[in-house]
């Protein structure tokens, strides 16, 4: 398992990231399979997933280094360079 950090590559599967079981399962059951999928999803999309609340979305945005709330990452994001 990998710690969730902004440096993770987009193609890392969610099931390889050290998240709570509830958050990981909510993402996977919602069709979000990779770190990149999380980064590209809007907050509205993430909040629509079963068992995903605003605290979980805030946590994902913070630990994965996401500045965008509309699902579009700014260019030059750390995950793009790896």
LOPA-991882 format. One record per residue (C-alpha): x, y, z; residue in three letters. Coordinates in pm, whole numbers, plus 50000, padded with zeros to 5 digits. Layout:
N
XYZala...
***
This chain:
82
500005000050000unk501145035149918unk500565065850131unk498295091349961unk500485120449851unk500445146449573unk503445128749418unk501515097149326unk501245090848953unk497795093048794unk497825056448688unk498175042449043unk495125020849120unk492995033149411unk493194998749572unk496965004049611unk496545036849802unk496285037050181unk492795051950222unk490075042550465unk488145011850355unk484945032350328unk486505058750101unk488335033049887unk485185012149844unk483065042749762unk485505053149491unk485825018449339unk482075011749346unk481555045749187unk483785036248894unk486805056449007unk489695032548971unk492885053548969unk494425083849138unk494005102048808unk490275094348808unk489985110849151unk491955140949034unk489755145548729unk486445140948913unk484595171949027unk483615175949391unk479985172149281unk480795138649122unk482675126249429unk479885137849661unk477345118649452unk479055085749540unk477395064949807unk479085069150149unk481205098650028unk480695130350230unk482265164650220unk484865154850480unk486015125750264unk486205147949956unk488185174150148unk490545146850268unk491085133649914unk491715168549780unk494195176150057unk496135143350060unk496325139949682unk497335176349641unk494355188249447unk493695225149416unk490765223449175unk487145218949275unk485805216248921unk487735185148823unk490335202548607unk493845202948749unk496085232748693unk498925226548447unk502255218048606unk500625196648880unk503165175049062unk501405143048954unk501835152248587unk505615153048609unk506095118048749unk
***
